[in-house]
Amino acid sequence: MAVMAVKVMAVKVMAVKVMAVEEANVPSDPADQNKHSCEQCGADMKQLGKLPAVSMHPALKVFRCYACNNVISEQA
């Protein structure tokens, strides 16, 4: 019976995430991504929902200011 020696080599893989230009001003904390201040009155806005991507249109997040009824959307 022959004995075979097996050499195990550990390989360390490093991943680097490259941030796109449009992501440069997005907060890195996911909890901060759903917080917006109203451009008209400065009050906090609440996220109403997220619209899925359809055809060639990107997914959207919709926000509303309950103080002045301003509604905005941004790419998700």
PQR file with spaces between the fields and no chain letter, atoms N, CA, C, O and H, PARSE charges and radii, in Angstrom:
ATOM       1  N    MET     1       0.841   -1.163    0.000 -0.4000 1.5000
ATOM       2  CA   MET     1       0.000    0.000    0.000 -0.0000 2.0000
ATOM       3  C    MET     1       0.900    1.244    0.000  0.5500 1.7000
ATOM       4  O    MET     1       1.790    1.383    0.839 -0.5500 1.4000
ATOM       5  N    ALA     2       0.659    2.100   -0.912 -0.4000 1.5000
ATOM       6  CA   ALA     2       1.473    3.305   -1.057 -0.0000 2.0000
ATOM       7  C    ALA     2       0.827    4.448   -0.277  0.5500 1.7000
ATOM       8  O    ALA     2      -0.396    4.587   -0.252 -0.5500 1.4000
ATOM       9  H    ALA     2      -0.065    1.988   -1.593  0.4000 1.0000
ATOM      10  N    VAL     3       1.654    5.247    0.347 -0.4000 1.5000
ATOM      11  CA   VAL     3       1.164    6.397    1.108 -0.0000 2.0000
ATOM      12  C    VAL     3       1.441    7.636    0.284  0.5500 1.7000
ATOM      13  O    VAL     3       2.569    7.884   -0.142 -0.5500 1.4000
ATOM      14  H    VAL     3       2.647    5.134    0.327  0.4000 1.0000
ATOM      15  N    MET     4       0.375    8.418    0.066 -0.4000 1.5000
ATOM      16  CA   MET     4       0.522    9.648   -0.717 -0.0000 2.0000
ATOM      17  C    MET     4       0.475   10.844    0.216  0.5500 1.7000
ATOM      18  O    MET     4      -0.357   10.917    1.121 -0.5500 1.4000
ATOM      19  H    MET     4      -0.542    8.216    0.412  0.4000 1.0000
ATOM      20  N    ALA     5       1.350   11.745   -0.012 -0.4000 1.5000
ATOM      21  CA   ALA     5       1.365   12.979    0.774 -0.0000 2.0000
ATOM      22  C    ALA     5       0.573   14.038    0.018  0.5500 1.7000
ATOM      23  O    ALA     5       0.814   14.280   -1.165 -0.5500 1.4000
ATOM      24  H    ALA     5       2.025   11.686   -0.747  0.4000 1.0000
ATOM      25  N    VAL     6      -0.345   14.646    0.687 -0.4000 1.5000
ATOM      26  CA   VAL     6      -1.165   15.678    0.072 -0.0000 2.0000
ATOM      27  C    VAL     6      -0.801   17.011    0.725  0.5500 1.7000
ATOM      28  O    VAL     6      -0.792   17.143    1.948 -0.5500 1.4000
ATOM      29  H    VAL     6      -0.541   14.449    1.647  0.4000 1.0000
ATOM      30  N    LYS     7      -0.508   17.971   -0.107 -0.4000 1.5000
ATOM      31  CA   LYS     7      -0.141   19.289    0.386 -0.0000 2.0000
ATOM      32  C    LYS     7      -1.340   20.218    0.191  0.5500 1.7000
ATOM      33  O    LYS     7      -1.827   20.386   -0.927 -0.5500 1.4000
ATOM      34  H    LYS     7      -0.515   17.863   -1.102  0.4000 1.0000
ATOM      35  N    VAL     8      -1.795   20.797    1.247 -0.4000 1.5000
ATOM      36  CA   VAL     8      -2.929   21.718    1.193 -0.0000 2.0000
ATOM      37  C    VAL     8      -2.377   23.128    1.286  0.5500 1.7000
ATOM      38  O    VAL     8      -1.601   23.467    2.180 -0.5500 1.4000
ATOM      39  H    VAL     8      -1.400   20.661    2.155  0.4000 1.0000
ATOM      40  N    MET     9      -2.802   23.926    0.337 -0.4000 1.5000
ATOM      41  CA   MET     9      -2.350   25.307    0.311 -0.0000 2.0000
ATOM      42  C    MET     9      -3.548   26.215    0.566  0.5500 1.7000
ATOM      43  O    MET     9      -4.593   26.064   -0.067 -0.5500 1.4000
ATOM      44  H    MET     9      -3.431   23.650   -0.389  0.4000 1.0000
ATOM      45  N    ALA    10      -3.397   27.134    1.469 -0.4000 1.5000
ATOM      46  CA   ALA    10      -4.459   28.099    1.751 -0.0000 2.0000
ATOM      47  C    ALA    10      -4.264   29.299    0.826  0.5500 1.7000
ATOM      48  O    ALA    10      -3.162   29.825    0.673 -0.5500 1.4000
ATOM      49  H    ALA    10      -2.547   27.256    1.983  0.4000 1.0000
ATOM      50  N    VAL    11      -5.353   29.701    0.226 -0.4000 1.5000
ATOM      51  CA   VAL    11      -5.313   30.846   -0.673 -0.0000 2.0000
ATOM      52  C    VAL    11      -6.184   31.934   -0.071  0.5500 1.7000
ATOM      53  O    VAL    11      -7.353   31.705    0.240 -0.5500 1.4000
ATOM      54  H    VAL    11      -6.249   29.273    0.350  0.4000 1.0000
ATOM      55  N    LYS    12      -5.626   33.086    0.088 -0.4000 1.5000
ATOM      56  CA   LYS    12      -6.366   34.213    0.636 -0.0000 2.0000
ATOM      57  C    LYS    12      -6.867   35.058   -0.528  0.5500 1.7000
ATOM      58  O    LYS    12      -6.093   35.522   -1.365 -0.5500 1.4000
ATOM      59  H    LYS    12      -4.677   33.272   -0.164  0.4000 1.0000
ATOM      60  N    VAL    13      -8.180   35.244   -0.557 -0.4000 1.5000
ATOM      61  CA   VAL    13      -8.791   36.025   -1.621 -0.0000 2.0000
ATOM      62  C    VAL    13      -9.256   37.345   -1.029  0.5500 1.7000
ATOM      63  O    VAL    13      -9.950   37.383   -0.014 -0.5500 1.4000
ATOM      64  H    VAL    13      -8.809   34.867    0.123  0.4000 1.0000
ATOM      65  N    MET    14      -8.865   38.401   -1.673 -0.4000 1.5000
ATOM      66  CA   MET    14      -9.270   39.722   -1.210 -0.0000 2.0000
ATOM      67  C    MET    14     -10.202   40.332   -2.235  0.5500 1.7000
ATOM      68  O    MET    14      -9.900   40.342   -3.428 -0.5500 1.4000
ATOM      69  H    MET    14      -8.301   38.370   -2.498  0.4000 1.0000
ATOM      70  N    ALA    15     -11.335   40.841   -1.774 -0.4000 1.5000
ATOM      71  CA   ALA    15     -12.301   41.486   -2.654 -0.0000 2.0000
ATOM      72  C    ALA    15     -12.274   42.983   -2.384  0.5500 1.7000
ATOM      73  O    ALA    15     -12.205   43.420   -1.236 -0.5500 1.4000
ATOM      74  H    ALA    15     -11.580   40.832   -0.804  0.4000 1.0000
ATOM      75  N    VAL    16     -12.327   43.740   -3.430 -0.4000 1.5000
ATOM      76  CA   VAL    16     -12.334   45.191   -3.314 -0.0000 2.0000
ATOM      77  C    VAL    16     -13.574   45.693   -4.027  0.5500 1.7000
ATOM      78  O    VAL    16     -13.801   45.369   -5.193 -0.5500 1.4000
ATOM      79  H    VAL    16     -12.383   43.385   -4.363  0.4000 1.0000
ATOM      80  N    LYS    17     -14.383   46.488   -3.326 -0.4000 1.5000
ATOM      81  CA   LYS    17     -15.574   47.065   -3.925 -0.0000 2.0000
ATOM      82  C    LYS    17     -15.223   48.451   -4.449  0.5500 1.7000
ATOM      83  O    LYS    17     -14.691   49.286   -3.718 -0.5500 1.4000
ATOM      84  H    LYS    17     -14.199   46.751   -2.379  0.4000 1.0000
ATOM      85  N    VAL    18     -15.518   48.680   -5.692 -0.4000 1.5000
ATOM      86  CA   VAL    18     -15.274   49.975   -6.309 -0.0000 2.0000
ATOM      87  C    VAL    18     -16.596   50.713   -6.346  0.5500 1.7000
ATOM      88  O    VAL    18     -17.588   50.184   -6.849 -0.5500 1.4000
ATOM      89  H    VAL    18     -15.949   48.001   -6.286  0.4000 1.0000
ATOM      90  N    MET    19     -16.625   51.934   -5.818 -0.4000 1.5000
ATOM      91  CA   MET    19     -17.851   52.702   -5.741 -0.0000 2.0000
ATOM      92  C    MET    19     -18.060   53.482   -7.036  0.5500 1.7000
ATOM      93  O    MET    19     -17.157   54.173   -7.509 -0.5500 1.4000
ATOM      94  H    MET    19     -15.820   52.364   -5.410  0.4000 1.0000
ATOM      95  N    ALA    20     -19.253   53.363   -7.600 -0.4000 1.5000
ATOM      96  CA   ALA    20     -19.591   54.117   -8.803 -0.0000 2.0000
ATOM      97  C    ALA    20     -19.800   55.582   -8.427  0.5500 1.7000
ATOM      98  O    ALA    20     -20.042   55.899   -7.263 -0.5500 1.4000
ATOM      99  H    ALA    20     -19.986   52.802   -7.216  0.4000 1.0000
ATOM     100  N    VAL    21     -19.707   56.463   -9.406 -0.4000 1.5000
ATOM     101  CA   VAL    21     -19.823   57.893   -9.162 -0.0000 2.0000
ATOM     102  C    VAL    21     -21.180   58.237   -8.552  0.5500 1.7000
ATOM     103  O    VAL    21     -21.244   59.047   -7.627 -0.5500 1.4000
ATOM     104  H    VAL    21     -19.510   56.205  -10.352  0.4000 1.0000
ATOM     105  N    GLU    22     -22.273   57.634   -9.050 -0.4000 1.5000
ATOM     106  CA   GLU    22     -23.592   57.960   -8.533 -0.0000 2.0000
ATOM     107  C    GLU    22     -23.801   57.455   -7.103  0.5500 1.7000
ATOM     108  O    GLU    22     -24.746   57.883   -6.441 -0.5500 1.4000
ATOM     109  H    GLU    22     -22.221   56.976   -9.801  0.4000 1.0000
ATOM     110  N    GLU    23     -22.944   56.555   -6.612 -0.4000 1.5000
ATOM     111  CA   GLU    23     -23.045   56.050   -5.246 -0.0000 2.0000
ATOM     112  C    GLU    23     -22.175   56.848   -4.273  0.5500 1.7000
ATOM     113  O    GLU    23     -22.166   56.550   -3.079 -0.5500 1.4000
ATOM     114  H    GLU    23     -22.176   56.207   -7.150  0.4000 1.0000
ATOM     115  N    ALA    24     -21.458   57.836   -4.748 -0.4000 1.5000
ATOM     116  CA   ALA    24     -20.493   58.544   -3.919 -0.0000 2.0000
ATOM     117  C    ALA    24     -21.143   59.281   -2.752  0.5500 1.7000
ATOM     118  O    ALA    24     -20.533   59.389   -1.689 -0.5500 1.4000
ATOM     119  H    ALA    24     -21.466   58.078   -5.718  0.4000 1.0000
ATOM     120  N    ASN    25     -22.366   59.792   -2.920 -0.4000 1.5000
ATOM     121  CA   ASN    25     -23.027   60.551   -1.866 -0.0000 2.0000
ATOM     122  C    ASN    25     -24.046   59.731   -1.087  0.5500 1.7000
ATOM     123  O    ASN    25     -24.778   60.282   -0.265 -0.5500 1.4000
ATOM     124  H    ASN    25     -22.862   59.704   -3.784  0.4000 1.0000
ATOM     125  N    VAL    26     -24.104   58.437   -1.329 -0.4000 1.5000
ATOM     126  CA   VAL    26     -25.038   57.572   -0.621 -0.0000 2.0000
ATOM     127  C    VAL    26     -24.401   57.142    0.692  0.5500 1.7000
ATOM     128  O    VAL    26     -23.261   56.678    0.700 -0.5500 1.4000
ATOM     129  H    VAL    26     -23.509   57.990   -1.996  0.4000 1.0000
ATOM     130  N    PRO    27     -25.118   57.287    1.800 -0.5600 1.5000
ATOM     131  CA   PRO    27     -24.545   56.862    3.080  0.2800 2.0000
ATOM     132  C    PRO    27     -24.234   55.377    3.078  0.5500 1.7000
ATOM     133  O    PRO    27     -24.968   54.590    2.478 -0.5500 1.4000
ATOM     134  N    SER    28     -23.155   54.984    3.742 -0.4000 1.5000
ATOM     135  CA   SER    28     -22.783   53.575    3.765 -0.0000 2.0000
ATOM     136  C    SER    28     -23.641   52.777    4.730  0.5500 1.7000
ATOM     137  O    SER    28     -23.768   51.562    4.580 -0.5500 1.4000
ATOM     138  H    SER    28     -22.560   55.623    4.229  0.4000 1.0000
ATOM     139  N    ASP    29     -24.235   53.438    5.723 -0.4000 1.5000
ATOM     140  CA   ASP    29     -25.103   52.755    6.678 -0.0000 2.0000
ATOM     141  C    ASP    29     -26.487   52.574    6.053  0.5500 1.7000
ATOM     142  O    ASP    29     -27.112   53.567    5.679 -0.5500 1.4000
ATOM     143  H    ASP    29     -24.132   54.425    5.845  0.4000 1.0000
ATOM     144  N    PRO    30     -26.988   51.342    5.926 -0.5600 1.5000
ATOM     145  CA   PRO    30     -28.296   51.118    5.302  0.2800 2.0000
ATOM     146  C    PRO    30     -29.433   51.847    6.005  0.5500 1.7000
ATOM     147  O    PRO    30     -30.408   52.226    5.356 -0.5500 1.4000
ATOM     148  N    ALA    31     -29.333   52.051    7.305 -0.4000 1.5000
ATOM     149  CA   ALA    31     -30.400   52.760    8.019 -0.0000 2.0000
ATOM     150  C    ALA    31     -30.469   54.229    7.596  0.5500 1.7000
ATOM     151  O    ALA    31     -31.548   54.821    7.604 -0.5500 1.4000
ATOM     152  H    ALA    31     -28.540   51.744    7.832  0.4000 1.0000
ATOM     153  N    ASP    32     -29.340   54.818    7.229 -0.4000 1.5000
ATOM     154  CA   ASP    32     -29.314   56.218    6.799 -0.0000 2.0000
ATOM     155  C    ASP    32     -29.816   56.405    5.377  0.5500 1.7000
ATOM     156  O    ASP    32     -30.133   57.527    4.984 -0.5500 1.4000
ATOM     157  H    ASP    32     -28.463   54.337    7.223  0.4000 1.0000
ATOM     158  N    GLN    33     -29.896   55.347    4.606 -0.4000 1.5000
ATOM     159  CA   GLN    33     -30.321   55.473    3.214 -0.0000 2.0000
ATOM     160  C    GLN    33     -31.811   55.771    3.103  0.5500 1.7000
ATOM     161  O    GLN    33     -32.254   56.271    2.069 -0.5500 1.4000
ATOM     162  H    GLN    33     -29.638   54.435    4.926  0.4000 1.0000
ATOM     163  N    ASN    34     -32.592   55.483    4.129 -0.4000 1.5000
ATOM     164  CA   ASN    34     -34.021   55.728    4.091 -0.0000 2.0000
ATOM     165  C    ASN    34     -34.401   57.040    4.760  0.5500 1.7000
ATOM     166  O    ASN    34     -35.588   57.322    4.925 -0.5500 1.4000
ATOM     167  H    ASN    34     -32.232   55.078    4.970  0.4000 1.0000
ATOM     168  N    LYS    35     -33.422   57.847    5.148 -0.4000 1.5000
ATOM     169  CA   LYS    35     -33.683   59.124    5.791 -0.0000 2.0000
ATOM     170  C    LYS    35     -33.343   60.248    4.820  0.5500 1.7000
ATOM     171  O    LYS    35     -32.250   60.296    4.257 -0.5500 1.4000
ATOM     172  H    LYS    35     -32.458   57.618    5.013  0.4000 1.0000
ATOM     173  N    HIS    36     -34.299   61.145    4.637 -0.4000 1.5000
ATOM     174  CA   HIS    36     -34.086   62.304    3.772 -0.0000 2.0000
ATOM     175  C    HIS    36     -34.690   63.522    4.443  0.5500 1.7000
ATOM     176  O    HIS    36     -35.649   63.409    5.207 -0.5500 1.4000
ATOM     177  H    HIS    36     -35.188   61.106    5.094  0.4000 1.0000
ATOM     178  N    SER    37     -34.131   64.677    4.157 -0.4000 1.5000
ATOM     179  CA   SER    37     -34.698   65.937    4.608 -0.0000 2.0000
ATOM     180  C    SER    37     -35.366   66.600    3.420  0.5500 1.7000
ATOM     181  O    SER    37     -34.846   66.564    2.305 -0.5500 1.4000
ATOM     182  H    SER    37     -33.352   64.768    3.536  0.4000 1.0000
ATOM     183  N    CYS    38     -36.518   67.204    3.660 -0.4000 1.5000
ATOM     184  CA   CYS    38     -37.278   67.866    2.603 -0.0000 2.0000
ATOM     185  C    CYS    38     -36.503   69.078    2.089  0.5500 1.7000
ATOM     186  O    CYS    38     -35.974   69.867    2.873 -0.5500 1.4000
ATOM     187  H    CYS    38     -36.941   67.233    4.566  0.4000 1.0000
ATOM     188  N    GLU    39     -36.441   69.218    0.776 -0.4000 1.5000
ATOM     189  CA   GLU    39     -35.743   70.360    0.170 -0.0000 2.0000
ATOM     190  C    GLU    39     -36.539   71.646    0.337  0.5500 1.7000
ATOM     191  O    GLU    39     -35.963   72.733    0.299 -0.5500 1.4000
ATOM     192  H    GLU    39     -36.870   68.578    0.139  0.4000 1.0000
ATOM     193  N    GLN    40     -37.861   71.541    0.523 -0.4000 1.5000
ATOM     194  CA   GLN    40     -38.693   72.736    0.623 -0.0000 2.0000
ATOM     195  C    GLN    40     -38.785   73.276    2.048  0.5500 1.7000
ATOM     196  O    GLN    40     -38.660   74.481    2.265 -0.5500 1.4000
ATOM     197  H    GLN    40     -38.329   70.658    0.553  0.4000 1.0000
ATOM     198  N    CYS    41     -39.007   72.372    3.034 -0.4000 1.5000
ATOM     199  CA   CYS    41     -39.216   72.861    4.399 -0.0000 2.0000
ATOM     200  C    CYS    41     -38.174   72.348    5.395  0.5500 1.7000
ATOM     201  O    CYS    41     -38.098   72.868    6.509 -0.5500 1.4000
ATOM     202  H    CYS    41     -39.108   71.393    2.857  0.4000 1.0000
ATOM     203  N    GLY    42     -37.374   71.353    5.034 -0.4000 1.5000
ATOM     204  CA   GLY    42     -36.324   70.846    5.895 -0.0000 2.0000
ATOM     205  C    GLY    42     -36.754   69.755    6.867  0.5500 1.7000
ATOM     206  O    GLY    42     -35.926   69.240    7.618 -0.5500 1.4000
ATOM     207  H    GLY    42     -37.435   70.931    4.129  0.4000 1.0000
ATOM     208  N    ALA    43     -38.041   69.392    6.865 -0.4000 1.5000
ATOM     209  CA   ALA    43     -38.530   68.343    7.767 -0.0000 2.0000
ATOM     210  C    ALA    43     -38.061   66.971    7.278  0.5500 1.7000
ATOM     211  O    ALA    43     -37.657   66.810    6.126 -0.5500 1.4000
ATOM     212  H    ALA    43     -38.713   69.810    6.255  0.4000 1.0000
ATOM     213  N    ASP    44     -38.123   65.983    8.183 -0.4000 1.5000
ATOM     214  CA   ASP    44     -37.762   64.612    7.798 -0.0000 2.0000
ATOM     215  C    ASP    44     -38.802   64.052    6.840  0.5500 1.7000
ATOM     216  O    ASP    44     -39.997   64.308    6.982 -0.5500 1.4000
ATOM     217  H    ASP    44     -38.451   66.114    9.119  0.4000 1.0000
ATOM     218  N    MET    45     -38.331   63.284    5.864 -0.4000 1.5000
ATOM     219  CA   MET    45     -39.216   62.633    4.902 -0.0000 2.0000
ATOM     220  C    MET    45     -39.279   61.150    5.224  0.5500 1.7000
ATOM     221  O    MET    45     -38.323   60.585    5.756 -0.5500 1.4000
ATOM     222  H    MET    45     -37.359   63.076    5.750  0.4000 1.0000
ATOM     223  N    LYS    46     -40.398   60.519    4.904 -0.4000 1.5000
ATOM     224  CA   LYS    46     -40.568   59.087    5.115 -0.0000 2.0000
ATOM     225  C    LYS    46     -40.597   58.383    3.767  0.5500 1.7000
ATOM     226  O    LYS    46     -41.147   58.896    2.792 -0.5500 1.4000
ATOM     227  H    LYS    46     -41.175   60.978    4.472  0.4000 1.0000
ATOM     228  N    GLN    47     -40.000   57.207    3.728 -0.4000 1.5000
ATOM     229  CA   GLN    47     -40.021   56.422    2.491 -0.0000 2.0000
ATOM     230  C    GLN    47     -41.386   55.762    2.373  0.5500 1.7000
ATOM     231  O    GLN    47     -41.800   55.008    3.253 -0.5500 1.4000
ATOM     232  H    GLN    47     -39.554   56.790    4.520  0.4000 1.0000
ATOM     233  N    LEU    48     -42.088   56.054    1.267 -0.4000 1.5000
ATOM     234  CA   LEU    48     -43.404   55.472    1.035 -0.0000 2.0000
ATOM     235  C    LEU    48     -43.297   54.063    0.485  0.5500 1.7000
ATOM     236  O    LEU    48     -44.093   53.191    0.833 -0.5500 1.4000
ATOM     237  H    LEU    48     -41.751   56.667    0.552  0.4000 1.0000
ATOM     238  N    GLY    49     -42.311   53.840   -0.376 -0.4000 1.5000
ATOM     239  CA   GLY    49     -42.175   52.521   -0.975 -0.0000 2.0000
ATOM     240  C    GLY    49     -41.042   52.475   -1.968  0.5500 1.7000
ATOM     241  O    GLY    49     -40.300   53.439   -2.156 -0.5500 1.4000
ATOM     242  H    GLY    49     -41.664   54.548   -0.659  0.4000 1.0000
ATOM     243  N    LYS    50     -40.933   51.323   -2.595 -0.4000 1.5000
ATOM     244  CA   LYS    50     -39.899   51.105   -3.603 -0.0000 2.0000
ATOM     245  C    LYS    50     -40.575   50.512   -4.833  0.5500 1.7000
ATOM     246  O    LYS    50     -41.244   49.482   -4.754 -0.5500 1.4000
ATOM     247  H    LYS    50     -41.535   50.540   -2.442  0.4000 1.0000
ATOM     248  N    LEU    51     -40.392   51.169   -5.956 -0.4000 1.5000
ATOM     249  CA   LEU    51     -40.962   50.690   -7.207 -0.0000 2.0000
ATOM     250  C    LEU    51     -39.920   49.830   -7.921  0.5500 1.7000
ATOM     251  O    LEU    51     -38.769   50.246   -8.060 -0.5500 1.4000
ATOM     252  H    LEU    51     -39.848   52.006   -6.020  0.4000 1.0000
ATOM     253  N    PRO    52     -40.303   48.653   -8.370 -0.5600 1.5000
ATOM     254  CA   PRO    52     -39.332   47.773   -9.029  0.2800 2.0000
ATOM     255  C    PRO    52     -38.924   48.307  -10.399  0.5500 1.7000
ATOM     256  O    PRO    52     -39.629   49.116  -11.002 -0.5500 1.4000
ATOM     257  N    ALA    53     -37.792   47.848  -10.872 -0.4000 1.5000
ATOM     258  CA   ALA    53     -37.324   48.216  -12.214 -0.0000 2.0000
ATOM     259  C    ALA    53     -38.267   47.578  -13.240  0.5500 1.7000
ATOM     260  O    ALA    53     -38.650   46.416  -13.110 -0.5500 1.4000
ATOM     261  H    ALA    53     -37.218   47.191  -10.383  0.4000 1.0000
ATOM     262  N    VAL    54     -38.627   48.351  -14.249 -0.4000 1.5000
ATOM     263  CA   VAL    54     -39.509   47.864  -15.313 -0.0000 2.0000
ATOM     264  C    VAL    54     -38.862   48.201  -16.646  0.5500 1.7000
ATOM     265  O    VAL    54     -38.536   49.355  -16.921 -0.5500 1.4000
ATOM     266  H    VAL    54     -38.316   49.296  -14.354  0.4000 1.0000
ATOM     267  N    SER    55     -38.685   47.187  -17.461 -0.4000 1.5000
ATOM     268  CA   SER    55     -38.095   47.355  -18.794 -0.0000 2.0000
ATOM     269  C    SER    55     -36.751   48.071  -18.655  0.5500 1.7000
ATOM     270  O    SER    55     -35.843   47.560  -18.000 -0.5500 1.4000
ATOM     271  H    SER    55     -38.951   46.249  -17.238  0.4000 1.0000
ATOM     272  N    MET    56     -36.622   49.234  -19.259 -0.4000 1.5000
ATOM     273  CA   MET    56     -35.351   49.957  -19.206 -0.0000 2.0000
ATOM     274  C    MET    56     -35.336   51.030  -18.108  0.5500 1.7000
ATOM     275  O    MET    56     -34.366   51.780  -17.998 -0.5500 1.4000
ATOM     276  H    MET    56     -37.360   49.649  -19.791  0.4000 1.0000
ATOM     277  N    HIS    57     -36.390   51.113  -17.302 -0.4000 1.5000
ATOM     278  CA   HIS    57     -36.459   52.093  -16.222 -0.0000 2.0000
ATOM     279  C    HIS    57     -35.905   51.487  -14.934  0.5500 1.7000
ATOM     280  O    HIS    57     -36.226   50.347  -14.597 -0.5500 1.4000
ATOM     281  H    HIS    57     -37.178   50.504  -17.391  0.4000 1.0000
ATOM     282  N    PRO    58     -35.077   52.243  -14.212 -0.5600 1.5000
ATOM     283  CA   PRO    58     -34.475   51.705  -12.980  0.2800 2.0000
ATOM     284  C    PRO    58     -35.486   51.654  -11.837  0.5500 1.7000
ATOM     285  O    PRO    58     -36.538   52.290  -11.898 -0.5500 1.4000
ATOM     286  N    ALA    59     -35.159   50.899  -10.804 -0.4000 1.5000
ATOM     287  CA   ALA    59     -35.980   50.846   -9.601 -0.0000 2.0000
ATOM     288  C    ALA    59     -35.935   52.214   -8.914  0.5500 1.7000
ATOM     289  O    ALA    59     -34.924   52.913   -8.985 -0.5500 1.4000
ATOM     290  H    ALA    59     -34.304   50.382  -10.755  0.4000 1.0000
ATOM     291  N    LEU    60     -37.031   52.595   -8.250 -0.4000 1.5000
ATOM     292  CA   LEU    60     -37.122   53.900   -7.603 -0.0000 2.0000
ATOM     293  C    LEU    60     -37.561   53.762   -6.156  0.5500 1.7000
ATOM     294  O    LEU    60     -38.337   52.871   -5.810 -0.5500 1.4000
ATOM     295  H    LEU    60     -37.853   52.027   -8.192  0.4000 1.0000
ATOM     296  N    LYS    61     -37.053   54.661   -5.309 -0.4000 1.5000
ATOM     297  CA   LYS    61     -37.542   54.815   -3.945 -0.0000 2.0000
ATOM     298  C    LYS    61     -38.349   56.107   -3.931  0.5500 1.7000
ATOM     299  O    LYS    61     -37.934   57.108   -4.514 -0.5500 1.4000
ATOM     300  H    LYS    61     -36.422   55.385   -5.590  0.4000 1.0000
ATOM     301  N    VAL    62     -39.515   56.086   -3.258 -0.4000 1.5000
ATOM     302  CA   VAL    62     -40.394   57.254   -3.213 -0.0000 2.0000
ATOM     303  C    VAL    62     -40.469   57.735   -1.765  0.5500 1.7000
ATOM     304  O    VAL    62     -40.706   56.945   -0.851 -0.5500 1.4000
ATOM     305  H    VAL    62     -39.852   55.273   -2.783  0.4000 1.0000
ATOM     306  N    PHE    63     -40.263   59.049   -1.565 -0.4000 1.5000
ATOM     307  CA   PHE    63     -40.271   59.671   -0.253 -0.0000 2.0000
ATOM     308  C    PHE    63     -41.313   60.782   -0.205  0.5500 1.7000
ATOM     309  O    PHE    63     -41.569   61.443   -1.211 -0.5500 1.4000
ATOM     310  H    PHE    63     -40.071   59.691   -2.308  0.4000 1.0000
ATOM     311  N    ARG    64     -41.927   60.988    0.991 -0.4000 1.5000
ATOM     312  CA   ARG    64     -42.923   62.045    1.162 -0.0000 2.0000
ATOM     313  C    ARG    64     -42.645   62.820    2.439  0.5500 1.7000
ATOM     314  O    ARG    64     -42.306   62.243    3.472 -0.5500 1.4000
ATOM     315  H    ARG    64     -41.719   60.450    1.808  0.4000 1.0000
ATOM     316  N    CYS    65     -42.792   64.125    2.354 -0.4000 1.5000
ATOM     317  CA   CYS    65     -42.721   65.001    3.515 -0.0000 2.0000
ATOM     318  C    CYS    65     -44.156   65.237    3.979  0.5500 1.7000
ATOM     319  O    CYS    65     -44.963   65.805    3.243 -0.5500 1.4000
ATOM     320  H    CYS    65     -43.067   64.594    1.515  0.4000 1.0000
ATOM     321  N    TYR    66     -44.473   64.801    5.202 -0.4000 1.5000
ATOM     322  CA   TYR    66     -45.831   64.975    5.717 -0.0000 2.0000
ATOM     323  C    TYR    66     -46.083   66.400    6.197  0.5500 1.7000
ATOM     324  O    TYR    66     -47.234   66.769    6.432 -0.5500 1.4000
ATOM     325  H    TYR    66     -43.818   64.339    5.799  0.4000 1.0000
ATOM     326  N    ALA    67     -45.043   67.206    6.346 -0.4000 1.5000
ATOM     327  CA   ALA    67     -45.211   68.593    6.773 -0.0000 2.0000
ATOM     328  C    ALA    67     -45.722   69.478    5.634  0.5500 1.7000
ATOM     329  O    ALA    67     -46.582   70.333    5.848 -0.5500 1.4000
ATOM     330  H    ALA    67     -44.108   66.906    6.155  0.4000 1.0000
ATOM     331  N    CYS    68     -45.190   69.270    4.417 -0.4000 1.5000
ATOM     332  CA   CYS    68     -45.587   70.132    3.296 -0.0000 2.0000
ATOM     333  C    CYS    68     -46.083   69.350    2.078  0.5500 1.7000
ATOM     334  O    CYS    68     -46.362   69.941    1.034 -0.5500 1.4000
ATOM     335  H    CYS    68     -44.491   68.576    4.243  0.4000 1.0000
ATOM     336  N    ASN    69     -46.194   68.031    2.206 -0.4000 1.5000
ATOM     337  CA   ASN    69     -46.682   67.146    1.136 -0.0000 2.0000
ATOM     338  C    ASN    69     -45.783   67.097   -0.096  0.5500 1.7000
ATOM     339  O    ASN    69     -46.247   66.761   -1.185 -0.5500 1.4000
ATOM     340  H    ASN    69     -45.967   67.551    3.054  0.4000 1.0000
ATOM     341  N    ASN    70     -44.511   67.425    0.061 -0.4000 1.5000
ATOM     342  CA   ASN    70     -43.559   67.302   -1.039 -0.0000 2.0000
ATOM     343  C    ASN    70     -43.243   65.815   -1.244  0.5500 1.7000
ATOM     344  O    ASN    70     -43.007   65.092   -0.276 -0.5500 1.4000
ATOM     345  H    ASN    70     -44.134   67.698    0.946  0.4000 1.0000
ATOM     346  N    VAL    71     -43.238   65.365   -2.495 -0.4000 1.5000
ATOM     347  CA   VAL    71     -42.940   63.975   -2.815 -0.0000 2.0000
ATOM     348  C    VAL    71     -41.768   63.953   -3.789  0.5500 1.7000
ATOM     349  O    VAL    71     -41.759   64.685   -4.779 -0.5500 1.4000
ATOM     350  H    VAL    71     -43.430   65.952   -3.281  0.4000 1.0000
ATOM     351  N    ILE    72     -40.764   63.094   -3.495 -0.4000 1.5000
ATOM     352  CA   ILE    72     -39.611   62.955   -4.386 -0.0000 2.0000
ATOM     353  C    ILE    72     -39.357   61.479   -4.635  0.5500 1.7000
ATOM     354  O    ILE    72     -39.838   60.616   -3.900 -0.5500 1.4000
ATOM     355  H    ILE    72     -40.771   62.499   -2.691  0.4000 1.0000
ATOM     356  N    SER    73     -38.597   61.207   -5.677 -0.4000 1.5000
ATOM     357  CA   SER    73     -38.176   59.837   -5.952 -0.0000 2.0000
ATOM     358  C    SER    73     -36.691   59.857   -6.301  0.5500 1.7000
ATOM     359  O    SER    73     -36.162   60.861   -6.778 -0.5500 1.4000
ATOM     360  H    SER    73     -38.207   61.908   -6.274  0.4000 1.0000
ATOM     361  N    GLU    74     -36.028   58.720   -6.051 -0.4000 1.5000
ATOM     362  CA   GLU    74     -34.617   58.582   -6.402 -0.0000 2.0000
ATOM     363  C    GLU    74     -34.376   57.154   -6.839  0.5500 1.7000
ATOM     364  O    GLU    74     -35.149   56.258   -6.502 -0.5500 1.4000
ATOM     365  H    GLU    74     -36.458   57.905   -5.663  0.4000 1.0000
ATOM     366  N    GLN    75     -33.309   56.938   -7.585 -0.4000 1.5000
ATOM     367  CA   GLN    75     -32.978   55.583   -8.015 -0.0000 2.0000
ATOM     368  C    GLN    75     -32.602   54.741   -6.804  0.5500 1.7000
ATOM     369  O    GLN    75     -31.879   55.187   -5.913 -0.5500 1.4000
ATOM     370  H    GLN    75     -32.680   57.667   -7.859  0.4000 1.0000
ATOM     371  N    ALA    76     -33.105   53.531   -6.794 -0.4000 1.5000
ATOM     372  CA   ALA    76     -32.817   52.611   -5.679 -0.0000 2.0000
ATOM     373  C    ALA    76     -31.478   51.962   -5.832  0.5500 1.7000
ATOM     374  O    ALA    76     -31.079   51.162   -4.985 -0.5500 1.4000
ATOM     375  H    ALA    76     -33.693   53.169   -7.518  0.4000 1.0000
